[in-house]
């Protein structure tokens, strides 16, 4: 049997490959500190869990509408209207099993051979994977440390062409923790409108922000009709395993994305959707506490990394990752990933896992305890010092 050619164009997430290597070392008796996986280490808040249990006991175990149950779509429309300052109707909402299908479905629905898609690099690897899968041309916009990992607006303008179909944004950003400013977003919006390009705005980390207020590109005049907001419950509510996400988009596109849901997943699990309503409308104390814990961990890991010879690390403004420059060590990103796992017992990801412009960097997630973060910093420092002494 021979696979379809398009399958060769699909990429992957290397975090799961590193996790597999780390688990193999743990099976040999090694203690590994996991800073590779991008998920909160907190439990889902109990009120959300109880809402799911209640839904199960009440028989919410059957098929639901492909775009999501009306009650959750209404709650999401209300949430986005309030937090983004725009008017959203439930018909613009599609609920999916996790937020990632919104990337998959919208790129699949809109992009084809001959189209170009501008996307951040380094960036979440599934962007480039899906662009390639559809046959469109990926056009990376480099996110540079000297620019605080934001778009260089002039370079961005230079990348736009008559073939630009879509612009992908992610702010706060994975893997760098960078945040686009209001001025950045305004300039990008102007370009999108001038060129009739749709924007896929990945806002999954919008609540994990350490300074200022979150701004969505959908808030700018004329942009609501040209923006797909991608969001979900995994990061804000520590619900990665629940697989519950959503997209907010123009109604004509929502109808097509719902059709893709019919053809793939049928629907999102019923009881998780009722849990999602409780997440949005219930108490928000636990998510706020989680962000404060991430802030404390961020400060500890940034300070610690900057004390290690050959490391330079900016303080992230959002999400829960640091993206230190390791060029001063003389090692490549992949060499550092392997070195830290095998010699220090610390699992991290090479910057090149997020694209070619990630060379010279590694990503560490600080979604781990302060105790483990301090232990990891100590191990990294000792391993680097030992290596440099030779």
N, C-alpha and C positions, 0 to 999 in steps of 0.2 A: 504494500500500500504506500502511496505517495501523498504527503501533505500538500495542501494548497500553498502556492507560492507566498501568499500574504502572511502565512504563519511565520515565515522567516523574518518578517518585518516587526514582529512583536518583541518588546523588551520585557524586563521584569523589575522587581524590587530586590536589590541585593541584601537588604536588611534581613530577609528570611534565610538567605544563604549563610550569612555570618552567624545568625542564630543557630543554624544547624551545626556549624563548626564549633561554636561555643558549647552546645549541648554535648557534642562528642568529647570535648575536653573534660566537661563535668562528669561524664560517664567514666572517665579514667581517674576521677578523684580530684581534679583541679577545681579550685574555687574561681569562678568567673564573675566579674561585675558587669552587668548588662547595661551598657549605655548606647546600644545600637538600635533598639526598637522605639519607634515614635508613638508611644501610648502612655497615657497617665497611669501611674502606679496606684492610684486611689480606687476604692470600690465605688460602684455606681451608688449615688445617694439612695438611702433606704426608702424614701417616699416614692421614688420611681420604680424600684423593685416591687414594692407593695402594689402599685398600680398595675403592674404586669401580672402579678399573681391573681389579683382581683379579676382582671380581664379574662385570664385563663379559666378561673372558677365559674365565671359567668358565660362561658361558652364561646369566647372570642378566638376560635380556632379554625375558622373557615376562610374561604376566599374573600378577598376584599376588592373594591374597584382598583383597576391597574394603576391609576394615578394616586391612589391613597384614599383612606376613609375621609369623608367630608369633614368630620370633626377635627382631624389633624390638619387637613389642608387649611381650614379656617384659622386654626391656632397659629400655623406657620405664617399665613398671610398677615395676621394681626401682629405677630412678632417682627416680621420684616418691615411692615409699615411703621411700627413704633421705633425700631432701632435704626432704620435707614432713612426715615423721614420721607418716604414715598408711599403712594397709595397702591396697595397690592390686592388683587382679587384672588380668591381660592382657585379659580380656573387657571391661574398662572403658575400654580404649584404642582410639582410632580414628586411624590414620595418614592424613594428607592431603597433597596437593601444595601445600606451604606451610601456614602456620598460619591464614591468613585464611579458608579454607573452614570452619574451626570456628566462626567468627563467623557466616558465612553460613548454615551448616547448622543450628546450634542455634537461632538466632533464627527461622529459617524453620520449624523443627520445633515450636517452642514458642509463638510469638507470632502473634496475629491481631488483626483489628479488634475494638476494645473493650478490649484489653489496654494497659497502660502499662509502659514500660520506662524506668527511671532510668539515666542514663549521664553520665559526666563531660564537662564542657564548660568550657574547651577540651578536646578529646580527639581520638582517632584518628577521622577523618571517616567511616570505613566503619560505625561503630556507628550513627550517626544515619541514614545511608543505608539500611542494612538494616532498621532499625526502621520507617522510612517505607515501604520496599518491601513489607513484610508487611502494611501497613495498621494496625499498632499505633501508639500515640501516644508519641512521644519526650518524655521529661521530663528536661530538663537539670539537673544539679546543678552550680552555678558553682564553679569552682576558683579561688580568689582568692589574689593574691600575698601579702596580709597574713596569710593562713592557711597560708603555705608551700605553696600549691597542693594542700592536702589537703581532704577533705570537712569542711564545717561540719556536725557531727553533728546539731545541732538543726534546721538547715535541711533536712538530709537526711530527718529524721523527719517534717518537715512536708510533704514531697513524697510520702510513701508514702500510698497509698489502697487501698481494697478491690480496685481494678483493677490494682494493681502485680503484674506477672507475673514480671519479671526485673529484676535490678540488675547493671549492668556496672561492673566495677572494672578499673583498669589501674595497677599499682604494681610497680616503678618506672614512671613515667608519661611517655608521649609526648603532648604536646610539652614539658612543663615540667621533667621530671626530678624531680618531686616523688615522695615515698614516703609511703604511709599507715602510721601507727604501729600497733603491736600493739593499743593501746587503741582506735584508730579501727576496726580490723578486728573487734574484739570487739563493739563497739557495732553495727556494720553486721550482724554475724552474728545478734545478738539480734533486730534488726528483721526480718531475712530469715526467721528461724524463726517469729517471732510472726505474720508475714503470709503464710507458706507461699510465699515468693518464691524462685525459683532465682537463683543468682549465677553470672554468666559472669565468671570471673577471668582476665584477660589478663595472663599472667605471663611474657611473651616476653623481658623484660629482667631476669629474676630473678637472673641471674648477674652483671649489670653494676650492681653495688651498691658504693658507696664507704665506707659505714660501717654497722656493726651487721650483724645476720644477717637474711636474708630470712624473712618470715612469710607464709604462705598462709592465706586465710580458710578453706580446707578443713580446717585443723588444729584448728579450734574444735569443741567437742562438738556433734554433730548436723548439722554442716555438710557432711560428705562426701557425704551423700545429696542435698544441695541445691546442690552446686557443680560447675561445669564448669571445669576447668583448661585454659587454652589456652597452649600452649608450642610450641617448635620449635627449629630449628637455625640459622636465618638470622643472628641477632644474636650468640649466644654463640660460634658456630664459624665466623663469616664465610662463611655458606653461602646468601646471599640468592638466588643464581641456581640453586641446586639444587632449590628448591621442595620443602621437606620440613618438615612440621609435624605436630602431633598435638593431640588433645583427650583428657582423662581425665574421665570423667563416670559417673553411675550406669549400670549395665549396660542397664537398659530403654531409656535414651536412646541409648546407644552403638549398640544394634541399629538404631534408627531413623536415626541419622546414617550408619551403614554402608549403609543402604538408599538414602539420598540420594547416597552415593558411587557405588553401583551405577548410579543413574539419571543421573549427571553425568560423572564422571571414570573410571568403572570401577574404577581402582585407581591407586596412586602408583607411579612408576617403580621397578622392582625394584632396579637397581644403586644408586640413591640410598638405598634403605632399608638395604642392607648397609653403605653408608658411614655411615649414622646409628648403626648398632650400634658401629662403631669409634669414632665421635665420643663416644658415651656411656661406652664401656668402655675406651677407649684413654687415653694420657697426656693430662693436662689442663694441661700447662705453657703451651702457646700461648694458650689462652683467658685464663689468669691474667695473662700478659704483656700481652695486649691490654687488659685492664681497667686495668692499671697505666699503660699508655700513655694511655688515655682520662682517667685521673685527672690526669696531668700536663697534658694539653691543656685539661681543664676548668678547672684553676686559672689557666692562662694566659689563656684567653678571658674568664673571669669578671672577672679583674683588669683586663684591657684594656678590656672594655666599660664597666666602671664609671668609667673615666677619660674616656669620651667624653661631651661635654655633652648632656644630655637623656636619657641612658640610665641605667637602674637594673636591675641584674641580681642575682638570688639565685644562690647556689651550689647546683647540682643534687646530689641525693643518689644518683641512679642514672640509667641510660640514657646517651645521649651527645648530649643536646641542651641548649642554653640558651634561655631564654624571657624576654629582657629587655623591660622596660617602656620604651616610647619616647615616652610622652605628653609628656615635657619638650621634645621637638623641635618640637611643634606639628603633626606629621604623623600621618595615619592609618596604620593597619597596611599597607593596600594601597599607599598613597603611598610608604611607606618601602621596601616590597619592590621597587617599580618604580625608585625613586630609587637604591637601592644597586646594583641590577643595571646600570642604564644609566649612572650617574655614577661608581660606585666599582668596577664590575666584580666585584661580590660577589653571588652568588646565594643568596637566603634565602627564607623563606616568611612571608607575612603571618599574624599570629595568627588572623585570621578564617578562614583555611583550616581551622582546627580548631574552628570554631563561633563564635557571636556573642560569647561572653564572652572571646574572644581579641583583641577590639579593643583597641588600645593596646599591643600586643606584636608581636614578630616571633620566629620560631624559626630558630636557626642550629644546624646539626649540626657537632660538633667531631670527626667521623669523617674527619679530614683531617690532614695532616702539621703539626707544630709550625711549620715554615717558612711554610706556606700560611696557617695561622691568624694568625701574627704579621703577615704581609703584608696579610691581610684587615682586621685591626684597624687597621693604619696607613691603609689606603685609606678605611675607614669614617670614621675620625677626621678625616682631611683633607677628605673630601667634606662631612661635617656642619659642620665649622668654616667651610669656604668658603661653604656655603649660609647659615649664620647671619650671616656677615659681609655677605652679600647682594650 
